[in-house]
Amino acid sequence: MRKRKNARKTVQYLFVLTSLPEMGQPVDVKQTVAGVPGRIRFELNRTLTGQGHERFASAAQAIGPRPAAELARRLFASGAVTGVHLFANIVTVDLVAGSRDSDLAQIVTDLHQYWKPGMKPPSVEELLARVAPAVVEATNTDSSAPELSAAEKLIPPHLLARSRAARSKAQIS
């Protein structure tokens, strides 16, 4: 079996990039009238709820890290929304009487995007600096455990343990 020279580094970068909540791309949004005065509908190019319905009557009901809850919190923060209903890739918004819906489409578009024109994307080193301290703190503090190399300290402990278990199992067979 050939060992890839950069395999560990690739896994490390993938861990860092998938561990950050601010990565992503713009959501493509098509805004339509919902057929009821004071209600608008957004059709997105990605699903937010799978095949489940989610209804939020206030920002307090939008609990958790789910994309549907995050979008509801952002829409309620605009001050122009009284209710949000999500089903798969359809977002239906009830507006406050007399409010305008002009900024709501941009809120939906920016749901999964942190980078905007003019911003400098962080380097890999900056991303590693954000995540690496938490990973090092979570490593095993058992005094009988072997000292970890610098590269092993960057690997999440559960993945390192799983890798060691698989390696020992392969050596036995």
DONU-808703 format. One line per 3 residues: number of its first residue (from 1); their letters; for each residue x, y, z of N, C-alpha, C. Coordinates in nm, 4 decimals, padded with zeros to 6 digits. Each point is the difference from the previous one (the first is absolute). Last residue first. Layout:
<pagus>
NUM	a	X:Y:Z:X:Y:Z:X:Y:Z | ...
</pagus>
This chain:
<pagus>
173	siq	-00.4352:-00.9382:01.2088:-00.0482:-00.0906:-00.1048:00.1077:-00.0436:-00.0931 | 00.0851:00.3186:00.3487:-00.0311:-00.1308:00.0582:-00.0393:-00.0986:-00.1087 | 00.0773:00.4525:-00.1095:00.1262:-00.0652:00.0296:-00.0210:-00.1391:00.0576
170	aks	-00.3716:00.2824:-00.0884:00.0614:-00.0433:-00.1256:00.1309:-00.0740:00.0248 | -00.2199:00.1967:00.3673:-00.0814:-00.1108:-00.0505:00.0604:-00.0566:-00.1287 | 00.1904:00.3887:00.1828:00.0333:-00.1166:00.0828:-00.0800:-00.1223:-00.0457
167	raa	-00.0934:00.4074:-00.2161:00.1374:-00.0420:-00.0299:00.0377:-00.1237:00.0812 | -00.4154:00.2046:00.0838:-00.0006:-00.0665:-00.1310:00.1391:-00.0505:-00.0350 | -00.0434:00.2557:00.3916:-00.0703:-00.1270:00.0151:-00.0007:-00.0787:-00.1303
164	rsr	00.1767:00.4365:-00.0041:00.0887:-00.0915:00.0733:-00.0650:-00.1369:00.0174 | -00.2598:00.3400:-00.1937:00.1087:-00.0374:-00.0897:00.0942:-00.0990:00.0676 | -00.3442:00.1885:00.2559:-00.0564:-00.0923:-00.0981:00.1086:-00.0485:-00.0957
161	all	00.1179:00.3300:00.3116:-00.0265:-00.1269:00.0689:-00.0539:-00.1039:-00.0986 | 00.0599:00.4351:-00.1627:00.1297:-00.0589:00.0297:-00.0173:-00.1358:00.0677 | -00.3801:00.2592:-00.0780:00.0502:-00.0545:-00.1262:00.1357:-00.0669:00.0202
158	hpp	-00.1987:00.2205:00.3659:-00.0804:-00.1176:-00.0336:00.0458:-00.0633:-00.1317 | 00.2127:00.4063:00.1549:00.0305:-00.1191:00.0804:-00.0811:-00.1237:-00.0392 | 00.1369:00.3859:-00.3551:-00.0989:-00.0131:00.1071:00.0214:-00.1319:00.0753
155	ilk	00.4111:00.2410:-00.2337:-00.1055:-00.0938:-00.0379:-00.0996:-00.0095:00.1157 | 00.4075:00.2512:00.0266:-00.0973:00.0708:-00.0821:-00.1170:-00.0890:-00.0424 | 00.3809:-00.1590:00.2458:-00.0740:00.0922:00.0868:-00.1080:00.0758:-00.0763
152	eaa	00.3113:-00.2892:-00.2208:-00.1062:-00.0743:00.0695:-00.0823:00.0900:00.0911 | 00.3820:00.1799:-00.2243:-00.1067:-00.0302:-00.0968:-00.1161:-00.0713:00.0682 | 00.3869:00.0904:00.2542:-00.0690:00.1252:-00.0331:-00.1155:-00.0246:-00.0962
149	sle	00.1186:-00.4114:00.3038:00.0795:00.0864:-00.0865:-00.0800:00.1267:-00.0290 | -00.0609:-00.2919:00.4570:-00.0488:00.0195:-00.1356:00.0949:00.0898:-00.0782 | 00.0826:-00.3575:00.4261:00.0007:00.1418:-00.0369:-00.0415:00.0133:-00.1465
146	pas	-00.1779:-00.4224:00.2865:00.1223:00.0514:-00.0638:-00.0159:00.1469:-00.0368 | -00.2570:-00.2114:00.4273:-00.0140:00.0068:-00.1452:00.1287:00.0545:-00.0610 | -00.0889:-00.0320:00.4743:00.0565:-00.1212:-00.0576:-00.0079:-00.0002:-00.1525
143	sdt	-00.1860:00.3515:00.2750:00.1459:00.0050:00.0060:00.0640:-00.1238:-00.0617 | -00.4742:00.2498:-00.1298:00.0466:-00.1168:00.0719:00.1528:-00.0023:-00.0041 | -00.3212:00.3075:-00.2141:00.0942:00.0495:00.1005:00.0532:-00.1137:00.0849
140	nta	-00.2247:00.0764:-00.5276:00.0052:-00.0828:00.1199:00.1064:00.0533:00.0950 | -00.2321:00.3479:-00.3377:00.0779:-00.1229:-00.0084:00.0061:-00.0680:00.1344 | -00.2096:00.4318:-00.1112:-00.0842:-00.1182:00.0100:00.0787:-00.1297:-00.0062
137	evv	00.2013:00.4359:-00.0493:-00.0553:-00.0110:00.1345:-00.0789:-00.1287:00.0182 | 00.1694:00.1052:-00.4287:00.1079:-00.0372:00.0901:-00.0517:-00.0158:00.1419 | -00.2988:00.1554:-00.3255:00.0325:-00.1398:-00.0249:00.1085:-00.0462:00.0954
134	apa	-00.1253:00.4522:00.0049:-00.1088:-00.0817:00.0534:00.0301:-00.1481:-00.0178 | 00.3031:00.3170:-00.1870:00.0026:-00.0007:00.1464:-00.1095:-00.0866:00.0612 | 00.0162:00.0466:-00.4879:00.1030:-00.0819:00.0621:00.0016:00.0063:00.1529
131	vra	-00.2858:00.2744:-00.3022:-00.0480:-00.1324:00.0387:00.1019:-00.0770:00.0814 | 00.0837:00.4461:-00.1762:-00.1299:00.0053:00.0685:-00.0402:-00.1343:00.0587 | 00.3933:00.0436:-00.2654:00.0196:00.0658:00.1283:-00.1304:00.0083:00.0789
128	lle	-00.0035:-00.1641:-00.4444:00.0574:-00.0972:00.0937:00.0191:00.0615:00.1380 | -00.1440:00.2831:-00.3444:-00.1052:-00.0963:00.0325:00.0505:-00.1031:00.1008 | 00.3109:00.3055:-00.1683:-00.0949:00.0682:00.0884:-00.1134:-00.0925:00.0408
125	evs	00.3084:-00.1623:-00.3135:00.0652:00.0150:00.1298:-00.0924:00.0693:00.1002 | -00.1331:-00.0371:-00.4497:-00.0101:-00.1296:00.0675:00.0619:00.0092:00.1391 | -00.1844:00.4562:-00.1822:00.0941:-00.1002:-00.0511:-00.0202:-00.1300:00.0768
122	ppk	-00.3990:00.3689:-00.0887:00.1077:-00.0389:00.0907:00.0900:-00.1052:-00.0641 | -00.2589:00.3804:-00.2906:-00.0257:-00.1291:00.0615:00.1156:-00.0390:00.0923 | -00.1668:00.4991:-00.1146:00.1121:-00.0881:-00.0285:-00.0285:-00.1346:00.0670
119	mgp	-00.3525:00.3943:-00.1979:00.0551:-00.0693:00.1164:00.1158:-00.0879:-00.0442 | -00.2553:00.2413:-00.3174:00.0783:00.0929:00.0792:00.0592:-00.0632:00.1246 | -00.4394:-00.2135:-00.2066:00.1014:00.0743:-00.0750:00.0683:00.1045:00.0888
116	kwy	-00.1853:-00.4136:00.2597:-00.0645:00.0984:-00.0853:00.1095:00.0766:-00.0742 | -00.0970:-00.4738:00.3281:00.0914:00.0823:-00.0778:-00.0782:00.0922:-00.0905 | -00.2222:-00.3155:00.2704:00.0663:00.0946:00.0889:00.0931:00.0916:-00.0777
113	qhl	-00.4626:-00.3327:-00.0847:00.1158:00.0695:-00.0553:00.0596:00.0942:00.1035 | -00.4226:-00.2753:00.0000:00.1174:-00.0881:00.0035:00.1266:00.0683:-00.0508 | -00.4162:00.2526:00.0364:-00.0075:-00.0992:00.1083:00.1270:-00.0828:00.0115
110	dtv	-00.1435:00.3759:-00.3130:00.1225:-00.0011:00.0800:00.0020:-00.1067:00.1095 | -00.3843:00.0702:-00.2876:00.1150:-00.0245:-00.0878:00.1278:-00.0160:00.0807 | -00.3950:00.1300:00.2246:-00.0059:-00.1407:-00.0399:00.1208:-00.0352:-00.0859
107	iqa	-00.0450:00.4469:00.1210:00.0231:-00.0790:00.1212:00.0010:-00.1485:-00.0337 | -00.1202:00.3013:-00.3386:00.1447:00.0022:00.0240:00.0352:-00.0798:00.1254 | -00.4535:00.0590:-00.1075:00.0625:-00.0895:-00.0977:00.1512:-00.0048:00.0202
104	lds	-00.2555:00.3062:00.2592:-00.0137:-00.1386:00.0439:00.0646:-00.0986:-00.0973 | -00.0512:00.4948:-00.0402:00.1251:-00.0516:00.0557:-00.0072:-00.1478:00.0356 | -00.3841:00.2414:-00.1865:00.1145:00.0174:-00.0889:00.1285:-00.0631:00.0541
101	drs	-00.4933:00.0443:00.1460:00.0702:-00.1271:-00.0080:00.1316:00.0085:-00.0776 | -00.3272:00.3471:00.3281:00.0473:-00.0291:-00.1354:00.0804:-00.1286:00.0024 | -00.4327:00.1805:00.3280:00.1451:-00.0119:-00.0164:00.0346:-00.0346:-00.1449
98	gav	-00.4536:00.0497:00.2019:00.0645:00.1225:-00.0470:00.1496:-00.0110:-00.0198 | -00.2078:-00.3599:00.3112:-00.0847:00.0879:-00.0813:00.0756:00.1283:-00.0346 | 00.2733:-00.4446:00.0767:-00.0658:00.0966:00.0873:-00.0788:00.0944:-00.0892
95	ldv	00.0963:-00.4886:-00.1971:00.0590:00.1319:00.0251:-00.0807:00.0788:00.1020 | 00.1091:-00.5430:-00.1318:-00.1090:00.0930:00.0294:00.0625:00.1321:00.0423 | 00.2018:-00.4244:-00.3116:00.0201:00.1008:00.1044:-00.1248:00.0857:00.0123
92	tvi	00.2184:-00.5006:-00.2057:-00.1140:00.0915:-00.0053:00.0097:00.0928:00.1201 | 00.3296:-00.3534:-00.3056:-00.0099:00.0798:00.1219:-00.1154:00.0984:-00.0192 | 00.2099:-00.4886:-00.2323:-00.0954:00.1111:-00.0065:-00.0065:00.0685:00.1361
89	naf	00.2420:-00.4141:-00.1246:00.0691:00.1174:-00.0537:-00.0929:00.1214:-00.0156 | -00.1255:-00.3720:00.3401:00.1024:-00.0361:-00.0982:00.0713:00.1265:-00.0485 | -00.3446:00.1612:00.2798:-00.0218:-00.1374:-00.0435:00.0968:-00.0276:-00.1137
86	lhv	-00.1378:00.4007:00.4073:00.0955:-00.0593:-00.0931:-00.0409:-00.1426:-00.0309 | -00.1842:00.5093:00.2214:-00.0298:-00.1415:-00.0219:00.0968:-00.0520:-00.1046 | -00.0826:00.4523:00.3582:00.0806:-00.0641:-00.1037:-00.0406:-00.1467:-00.0072
83	gtv	-00.1749:00.5300:00.2095:-00.0013:-00.1454:-00.0021:00.0804:-00.0537:-00.1169 | -00.0308:00.4674:00.1097:-00.0788:-00.0495:00.1139:-00.0047:-00.1523:00.0052 | 00.3386:00.4310:-00.2122:-00.0581:-00.1337:-00.0118:-00.0786:-00.0356:00.1262
80	ags	00.3004:00.3854:-00.0977:-00.1078:00.0081:-00.0990:-00.0812:-00.1285:-00.0082 | 00.4097:00.0961:00.2648:-00.1109:00.0797:00.0516:-00.1186:00.0082:-00.0943 | 00.4528:-00.2390:00.0003:-00.0226:00.1122:-00.0920:-00.1114:00.0912:00.0493
77	afl	00.1170:-00.4151:00.2149:00.0863:00.1117:00.0400:-00.0179:00.1210:-00.0915 | -00.2173:-00.4147:-00.0960:-00.0661:00.0708:00.1102:00.0820:00.1210:00.0446 | 00.1918:-00.2770:-00.3281:-00.1183:00.0682:-00.0539:-00.0730:00.0772:00.1093
74	rra	00.3673:-00.2668:00.1267:00.0444:00.1148:-00.0805:-00.1187:00.0776:-00.0572 | -00.0866:-00.4005:00.2371:00.0546:00.1028:00.0905:00.0411:00.1242:-00.0772 | -00.1410:-00.3720:-00.2525:-00.1123:00.0624:00.0703:00.0494:00.1089:00.0943
71	lea	00.3245:-00.2608:-00.2175:-00.0671:00.0909:-00.0937:-00.1163:00.0704:00.0686 | 00.2190:-00.3292:00.2485:00.0884:00.1152:-00.0217:-00.0641:00.1007:-00.0937 | -00.2223:-00.4078:00.0709:-00.0062:00.0844:00.1196:00.0863:00.1243:-00.0168
68	apr	00.0142:-00.3215:-00.3432:-00.1343:00.0585:00.0065:-00.0113:00.0943:00.1194 | 00.4017:-00.2539:-00.0577:-00.0116:00.1110:-00.0949:-00.1371:00.0678:00.0057 | 00.1940:-00.2381:00.4422:-00.0551:-00.0407:-00.1290:-00.0110:00.1201:-00.0943
65	pgi	00.1517:-00.0234:00.4805:00.0871:00.0380:-00.1117:-00.0531:-00.0375:-00.1378 | -00.2952:00.1344:00.4714:00.0909:-00.0990:-00.0552:00.0761:00.0476:-00.1215 | -00.4905:00.1907:00.1419:00.1072:-00.0456:00.0880:00.0863:-00.1007:-00.0739
62	aqa	-00.4237:00.3436:-00.0570:00.1078:-00.0401:-00.0920:00.1240:-00.0367:00.0807 | -00.4000:00.1835:00.1955:-00.0244:-00.1385:-00.0406:00.1106:-00.0542:-00.0898 | -00.0051:00.4539:00.1503:00.0232:-00.0875:00.1147:-00.0226:-00.1467:-00.0350
59	asa	-00.0969:00.3578:-00.3040:00.1417:-00.0345:00.0014:00.0312:-00.0948:00.1147 | -00.4935:-00.0181:-00.2003:00.0844:00.1018:00.0628:00.1446:-00.0469:-00.0043 | -00.3418:-00.2525:-00.1969:-00.0841:00.1171:00.0216:00.0776:00.1124:00.0674
56	fre	00.1076:-00.4572:-00.3239:00.0489:00.0851:00.1082:-00.0900:00.1219:00.0098 | 00.0332:-00.5347:-00.2337:-00.0734:00.1261:00.0116:00.0521:00.0743:00.1214 | 00.1143:-00.4398:-00.3655:00.0386:00.0707:00.1216:-00.0685:00.1355:-00.0019
53	hgq	-00.0142:-00.5281:-00.2600:-00.0473:00.1378:00.0136:00.0549:00.0583:00.1291 | 00.2308:-00.4103:-00.3116:-00.0818:00.0396:00.1142:-00.0411:00.1454:-00.0058 | 00.3026:-00.2823:-00.2876:-00.1407:-00.0106:-00.0363:-00.0921:00.0381:00.1157
50	gtl	00.4800:00.2137:-00.0351:-00.0268:-00.1354:-00.0479:-00.1448:-00.0057:-00.0435 | 00.1948:00.4102:00.1416:-00.0655:-00.0835:00.1016:-00.0126:-00.1456:-00.0397 | 00.2037:00.3555:-00.2695:00.0372:00.0398:00.1354:-00.0556:-00.0953:00.1047
47	trn	00.1530:-00.0052:-00.5637:-00.0992:-00.0289:00.1026:00.0529:00.0415:00.1368 | 00.1188:00.2307:-00.4907:00.0405:-00.1065:00.0916:-00.1052:-00.0183:00.1074 | -00.0208:00.3419:-00.3363:00.0636:-00.1056:-00.0781:00.0552:-00.1107:00.0890
44	lef	-00.4469:00.3313:00.0949:00.1449:-00.0075:00.0086:00.0542:-00.1125:-00.0860 | -00.4509:00.3514:00.0637:00.0363:-00.1335:-00.0452:00.1515:-00.0036:-00.0108 | -00.3867:00.3140:00.2801:00.1321:-00.0113:-00.0609:00.0217:-00.1447:-00.0395
41	rir	-00.4422:00.3549:00.1224:00.0582:-00.1335:-00.0059:00.1344:00.0078:-00.0702 | -00.3851:00.3340:00.2978:00.0856:-00.0214:-00.1161:00.0627:-00.1388:00.0088 | -00.4295:00.3353:00.2200:00.0742:-00.1261:00.0033:00.0803:-00.0120:-00.1298
38	gpv	-00.3236:00.3518:00.0997:00.0877:-00.0037:00.1169:00.0797:-00.1288:00.0124 | -00.4366:-00.0406:-00.2825:00.0652:00.1281:00.0308:00.0841:-00.0113:00.1276 | -00.0771:-00.4181:-00.3176:-00.0673:00.0600:00.1153:00.0697:00.1327:00.0276
35	gav	00.1617:-00.2807:-00.3416:-00.1440:-00.0019:-00.0252:-00.0831:00.0575:00.1133 | 00.4985:-00.0273:-00.0609:-00.0602:-00.1232:00.0513:-00.1501:-00.0066:-00.0226 | 00.4313:00.2316:-00.2819:-00.1114:00.0370:00.0873:-00.0702:-00.1285:00.0405
32	tqk	00.5316:00.0008:-00.1170:-00.1322:00.0059:-00.0635:-00.1030:00.0449:00.1024 | 00.5805:-00.0616:-00.1058:-00.1070:00.0520:00.0842:-00.1299:00.0074:-00.0792 | 00.4889:-00.2848:-00.0046:-00.1018:00.0554:-00.0895:-00.1178:00.0414:00.0888
29	vdv	00.5623:-00.1252:00.0679:-00.1339:00.0238:00.0515:-00.0888:00.0596:-00.1078 | 00.5018:-00.2722:00.1304:-00.0743:00.0595:-00.1102:-00.1464:00.0091:00.0420 | 00.4479:00.0079:00.3188:-00.1184:-00.0778:-00.0330:-00.0714:00.0731:-00.1130
26	pqg	00.5473:00.0129:00.1287:-00.1310:00.0652:00.0000:-00.1117:-00.0959:-00.0399 | 00.4222:-00.2008:00.2537:-00.0192:00.0720:-00.1236:-00.1384:00.0639:00.0009 | 00.3923:-00.1983:00.3948:-00.1172:-00.0222:-00.0826:-00.0023:00.0827:-00.1259
23	mep	00.1979:-00.0296:00.5605:00.0377:-00.0310:-00.1377:-00.1275:-00.0130:-00.0839 | 00.0572:00.0812:00.4940:-00.0152:00.1131:-00.0894:00.0448:-00.0271:-00.1428 | 00.0192:-00.2799:00.4195:-00.1385:00.0263:-00.0338:-00.0175:00.1048:-00.1089
20	lst	00.4035:-00.3757:00.0930:-00.0292:00.1418:00.0134:-00.1425:00.0279:-00.0449 | 00.2238:-00.4291:-00.0246:-00.0283:00.0327:00.1386:-00.0399:00.1453:00.0191 | 00.1456:-00.2111:-00.4142:-00.1357:-00.0435:00.0325:-00.0368:00.0313:00.1432
17	lvf	00.4333:00.1120:-00.1626:-00.0975:00.0668:-00.0849:-00.1423:-00.0421:00.0317 | 00.3630:-00.2058:00.2324:-00.0073:00.1425:00.0307:-00.1110:00.0659:-00.0808 | 00.0926:-00.4498:-00.0879:-00.0569:00.0147:00.1332:-00.0187:00.1471:00.0328
14	lyq	00.2203:-00.1021:-00.3975:-00.1423:-00.0291:-00.0106:-00.0679:00.0152:00.1343 | 00.4659:00.0452:-00.0125:-00.0663:00.1142:-00.0603:-00.1500:-00.0230:-00.0118 | 00.2590:-00.3585:00.1611:00.0057:00.1112:00.0941:-00.0735:00.1217:-00.0566
11	vtk	00.0605:-00.3722:-00.2755:-00.1014:-00.0279:00.1025:-00.0065:00.1156:00.0981 | 00.3380:00.0260:-00.3168:-00.1306:00.0157:-00.0639:-00.1115:-00.0228:00.0993 | 00.4405:-00.0818:00.1402:-00.0219:00.1437:-00.0142:-00.1369:00.0272:-00.0623
8	ran	00.1443:-00.4434:00.0306:-00.0314:00.0515:00.1332:-00.0306:00.1495:-00.0066 | 00.1385:-00.2086:-00.4011:-00.1300:-00.0519:00.0448:-00.0384:00.0578:00.1352 | 00.4025:00.0629:-00.3066:-00.0825:00.1086:00.0535:-00.1335:-00.0476:00.0544
5	krk	00.3248:-00.3081:-00.1855:00.0783:00.0924:00.0803:-00.0883:00.1046:00.0682 | -00.1429:-00.5042:-00.1266:-00.0031:00.1331:-00.0603:00.0682:00.0970:00.0937 | 00.0804:-00.5384:-00.0664:-00.0415:00.1053:00.0932:00.0029:00.1316:-00.0729
2	rm	-00.0724:-00.5265:-00.1809:00.0766:00.1243:-00.0062:-00.0545:00.0990:00.1007 | -00.0016:-00.5551:-00.0033:-00.0849:00.1185:00.0000:00.0888:00.1240:00.0000
</pagus>
